Amino acid sequence: MSRVLAVSAAASHRFSKAPQLSIRLREGLGVDGDAHAGVTVKHRSRVARDPTQPNLRQVHLIHAELFEELAAQGFRVAPGELGENVTTQGLDLLGLPRGARLHLGAAAVVEVTGLRNPCRQLDAFAPGLMAATLGRDAQGNLVRKSGVMAVVLVGGEVAAGDPIRVELPAGPHEPLQPV
């Protein structure tokens, strides 16, 4: 069964987010009290380019299985340390199509908008970590493993242990691209 392993938030723009007992998702905004919440972009590099862009990165989700993969390469990473708001377990986040809806806990619903593009800040956290979060598929295509981004469709409280239910979009499924 897919579930929420941990939740994290940070009121300031920092790389890592502090673990929380629970977080509140706000419809159309993101995580209550998180620096990246808002209708328009909040990531500093994107704000510098165009502050009026819609915020497709309201919630960052990472699969805990990535931490296990990184541990096998000598990296110790805990929930929230890579900047994610929700750490999932038992869910192939990277295999989801664009528009997939994740029902988190009793009420919250987020819609997956795309992949998180790994950045150099990963290497500041641990040298070599950025390369470790990238890979190649059988066809040689680049695979970004550092999670997915989503927008909040329905607000609600989310906590560790909450179940996750996936609702796939109708029609042909579009693979995730970096947002």
C-alpha positions as CSV (number, residue, x, y, z in Angstrom):
1,M,0.0,0.0,0.0
2,S,1.2,3.5,-0.8
3,R,1.5,5.8,2.1
4,V,3.0,9.1,3.3
5,L,6.3,8.3,5.2
6,A,7.0,11.9,6.3
7,V,6.0,15.5,5.8
8,S,8.2,18.6,5.9
9,A,8.0,22.4,5.5
10,A,10.2,25.5,5.8
11,A,9.1,29.1,6.1
12,S,12.3,30.4,4.5
13,H,14.0,29.6,1.3
14,R,16.4,26.8,2.4
15,F,17.5,23.6,0.8
16,S,16.3,21.3,3.4
17,K,12.8,21.4,5.1
18,A,12.2,20.5,8.7
19,P,10.1,17.4,9.5
20,Q,6.6,18.1,10.8
21,L,4.0,16.1,12.6
22,S,1.6,17.2,9.9
23,I,1.2,19.8,7.2
24,R,-1.8,21.6,5.9
25,L,-2.3,21.8,2.1
26,R,-4.2,24.9,0.8
27,E,-6.1,24.7,-2.4
28,G,-4.3,26.5,-5.2
29,L,-1.4,27.6,-2.9
30,G,0.6,24.7,-1.5
31,V,1.8,23.9,2.0
32,D,0.6,26.4,4.6
33,G,3.6,28.3,5.9
34,D,6.1,27.0,3.4
35,A,8.3,29.4,1.4
36,H,7.2,27.8,-1.9
37,A,3.5,28.3,-1.3
38,G,1.6,30.7,-3.6
39,V,-0.3,31.1,-6.8
40,T,2.7,32.3,-8.7
41,V,6.3,30.9,-8.7
42,K,8.3,31.1,-5.5
43,H,11.5,29.4,-6.5
44,R,14.0,32.3,-6.6
45,S,15.5,31.4,-10.0
46,R,12.1,31.3,-11.6
47,V,11.0,34.5,-9.9
48,A,14.0,36.2,-11.4
49,R,13.0,35.1,-14.9
50,D,9.2,35.8,-14.7
51,P,7.5,36.4,-11.3
52,T,4.0,36.1,-12.9
53,Q,4.4,32.4,-14.0
54,P,1.9,30.1,-12.4
55,N,3.3,28.0,-9.5
56,L,3.4,24.4,-10.8
57,R,5.7,23.5,-7.9
58,Q,3.5,24.1,-4.9
59,V,4.2,20.7,-3.4
60,H,7.4,18.6,-3.8
61,L,7.1,14.8,-3.4
62,I,10.0,12.3,-3.2
63,H,9.8,8.5,-3.0
64,A,11.6,7.1,0.1
65,E,12.9,4.3,-2.2
66,L,15.3,7.0,-3.6
67,F,16.9,7.3,-0.2
68,E,17.6,3.6,-0.2
69,E,19.1,3.8,-3.6
70,L,21.3,6.7,-2.5
71,A,22.3,4.9,0.7
72,A,23.7,2.0,-1.5
73,Q,25.9,4.6,-3.1
74,G,27.1,6.0,0.3
75,F,24.8,8.9,0.7
76,R,22.8,9.4,3.9
77,V,19.6,11.3,3.3
78,A,16.6,11.6,5.5
79,P,13.0,12.9,4.8
80,G,12.9,16.6,4.1
81,E,16.6,17.0,3.6
82,L,16.3,17.2,-0.2
83,G,13.6,19.9,0.1
84,E,10.5,17.8,-0.3
85,N,7.3,18.4,1.5
86,V,6.0,14.9,1.2
87,T,8.0,11.7,1.4
88,T,6.1,8.7,-0.1
89,Q,6.6,5.0,0.3
90,G,5.4,2.2,-2.0
91,L,4.5,4.5,-4.9
92,D,6.3,4.8,-8.3
93,L,6.2,8.6,-8.4
94,L,8.5,8.9,-11.4
95,G,6.2,6.5,-13.4
96,L,3.1,8.6,-13.0
97,P,1.7,10.6,-16.0
98,R,1.2,14.3,-16.0
99,G,-2.2,15.1,-14.4
100,A,-2.2,12.1,-12.1
101,R,-4.1,13.0,-8.9
102,L,-2.8,11.8,-5.5
103,H,-5.3,11.6,-2.7
104,L,-3.3,12.2,0.5
105,G,-4.9,11.2,3.7
106,A,-8.6,11.9,4.3
107,A,-9.1,15.0,2.2
108,A,-6.1,16.5,0.4
109,V,-5.7,16.0,-3.4
110,V,-2.7,17.1,-5.4
111,E,-2.2,17.0,-9.2
112,V,1.2,16.0,-10.5
113,T,2.6,18.7,-12.9
114,G,6.1,17.3,-13.6
115,L,9.5,16.3,-12.5
116,R,11.8,18.2,-10.2
117,N,14.9,19.0,-12.1
118,P,18.0,18.2,-9.9
119,C,20.1,21.3,-9.2
120,R,23.6,22.1,-8.0
121,Q,22.4,22.6,-4.5
122,L,22.4,18.8,-4.2
123,D,26.2,18.8,-4.5
124,A,26.4,21.5,-1.8
125,F,24.4,19.2,0.5
126,A,26.7,16.2,-0.4
127,P,29.3,16.2,-3.2
128,G,28.3,13.9,-6.0
129,L,24.6,13.8,-5.0
130,M,23.4,15.5,-8.1
131,A,24.9,12.9,-10.3
132,A,23.5,10.2,-8.1
133,T,20.0,11.5,-8.6
134,L,20.4,11.2,-12.4
135,G,20.4,8.1,-14.4
136,R,19.7,6.6,-17.9
137,D,16.9,4.4,-19.0
138,A,17.3,1.4,-21.4
139,Q,17.2,3.7,-24.4
140,G,19.8,6.0,-22.9
141,N,17.4,8.8,-22.0
142,L,18.1,10.9,-19.0
143,V,16.1,10.0,-15.9
144,R,15.6,12.6,-13.2
145,K,15.1,10.8,-9.8
146,S,14.7,13.7,-7.4
147,G,10.9,13.6,-7.2
148,V,7.8,15.2,-8.7
149,M,6.1,18.5,-8.3
150,A,2.3,19.1,-7.8
151,V,-0.4,21.7,-7.3
152,V,-3.0,21.4,-4.6
153,L,-6.5,20.8,-5.9
154,V,-8.2,20.1,-2.6
155,G,-6.7,21.2,0.7
156,G,-6.4,19.2,3.9
157,E,-4.2,17.9,6.6
158,V,-1.5,15.4,5.7
159,A,0.6,13.4,8.2
160,A,3.0,10.5,8.2
161,G,1.2,7.2,7.9
162,D,-1.6,8.6,5.8
163,P,-2.6,6.4,2.8
164,I,-2.1,7.6,-0.8
165,R,-4.6,6.8,-3.5
166,V,-3.7,7.4,-7.2
167,E,-6.2,8.6,-9.7
168,L,-4.9,8.4,-13.3
169,P,-6.0,11.0,-15.9
170,A,-8.4,9.9,-18.7
171,G,-7.1,9.6,-22.2
172,P,-3.5,9.1,-23.3
173,H,-1.0,9.5,-20.6
174,E,1.7,12.2,-21.0
175,P,5.1,11.3,-19.5
176,L,6.4,13.7,-16.9
177,Q,8.8,16.5,-18.0
178,P,10.8,18.9,-15.7
179,V,8.8,21.9,-14.4
